[in-house]
Amino acid sequence: MKRPRFCPRPAGWLLILGLAALLLAPAPGWGEVLKVTQANQSLYPSADFASTPLTSVSAGEEVNVVEKAGDWYQVEYQGKKGWMPRQAFPTPQTAPKLPLGGILFGGLVGETKSDEVALAGKGFSPEVEAAYRQKHPEMKFAQVDQVEAFKVDEVQFNAFLKEGGLKP
Amino acid sequence: MRRQHIWLLLVLLAPQLVAGCAGVDYVSVAHSGLKVATKAVAASRPISDSEEYYVGRAVAARVLSTYPLYQDQQLTLYVNEVGQAVARKSSRPNPFKGYHFAVLDTTEVNAFACPGGIIFITRGLLKTCTTEDELAAVLAHEVGHVTNKDGINSISKARWTEVLTTIGTEAAKQFAGPAGGLVTLFEGSIDDVFKTIVVNGYSRTAEAAADQEAAVILGRAGYDPGALAALLTKMAEQDKGSGGIFKTHPPTSERLAKVKAAGTEGAPSKEMAARSKRFQSQKL
């Protein structure tokens, strides 16, 4: 019996299934519960250390990971959705037990932590700052956050310029 | 099943298999090959704006561990308004995360520009100023240091070369090796910048360039370009060769001579009185 033109062969079905598995796979981090391992962490409204924190998050607290985006994780904590830096959480297991990943993709052959990968790739980065903060708890980064969070209202600023005869 | 179909299927499912077997974030794994390639490129480059920003944050944290932050919202707002008025007229109006201004609670007469745009002025220097234009001159001078990247350029060349070497080595070894070395290099970089801005001061050339930039900024912003000379005259009278700004800056008389030679003295504008009035209403 002749197969209709639109009906794929068994190998074609397998290809379609393979593609579907790729497309329907959950996004990385989706639904994951992580425990905060670094002290003095904050939940930020955006993936930006300069934004004013929504609340503080102590070490040992658990958060639901909504999304992982580079150096930041979008999380849910105590009913609030916000962003936390990746270094607040334990180092993800990135080195495969078998070097298959390295063989396929040309990387991760050696035993290396993901933070080391990030450090090597970016130079002075949020991860480096986090490690420095951990090494120097006496440094007043919280006050730096406060200084950076201070905003001048645009309307008030324009009135300030006008009153002083300054150029906008 | 045709052989080429089997191979295609294997290629499609390989990331899933790898991730599933090893509990790996397979997207990260797939991106790792790209990271290897970008690291080789990263091995010869200047300090980026974001790196300057993170160095600046750490330098600011160290400054704030040395001098207490003055927690007066009204004064902080006023200093930020004057600071933003001059910063937006500089030749670098938009650093990585913008400019931020704050007051340090000390009688020492000084101001510090951290790399990336965090600028501190002490209450001692605020009290030395008698007009808003003089305050603007101080802040414009510090903005000049950020514009000229004087802070970040005080990181020793040898140290930055070592940073690049570390990054390059990491790339060559495919991530093997102690990345913690970068943290040590970061620590050393903070020391370099902190010693320059708080202990030793910038070079005479860098100070003269910042004074020149300040005069230009003041004119562009609508402030009196002569305010810098006026403040320097006042400071020259106070210059006893003691600590603070007198320790970290060239002799004030020398700076004043250069500023005057550049012809940056100006006549008071009609709004200067209004500006001075709001300056005098601040609780310094």
Interface residues (C-beta under 8 A of the other chain):
Chain A: R9 P10 A11 G12 L14 L15 G18 L19 A21 L22 A25 P28 G29 F49 A50 K68 P92 Q93 T94 P96 K97 L98 L100 G101 G102 L104 F105 G106 G107 L108 V109 G110 E111 T112 K113 S114 D115 E116 V117 L119 A120 G121 G123 F124 S125 P126 V128 E129 A131 Y132 K135 H136 E138 M139 K140 F141 Q143 V144 Q146 V147 E148 F150 V152 Q156 F157 F160 L161 E163 G164 G165 L166 K167
Chain B: M1 R2 H5 I6 L8 L9 L12 L13 A14 P15 Q16 L17 V18 C21 A22 G23 V24 D25 Y26 V27 S28 V29 A30 S32 G33 K35 V36 T38 K39 A42 I47 S48 S50 E51 Y54 V55 R57 A58 A60 A61 R62 L64 S65 L69 T76 L77 N80 E81 Q84 A85 K89 K97 H100 A102 I118 E132 V163 T166 I167 E170 A171 K173 Q174 F175 A176 G177 P178 A179 G180 L182 V183 F186 E187 S189 I190 R220 A221 G222 Y223 S269 K270 E271 A274 R275 R278
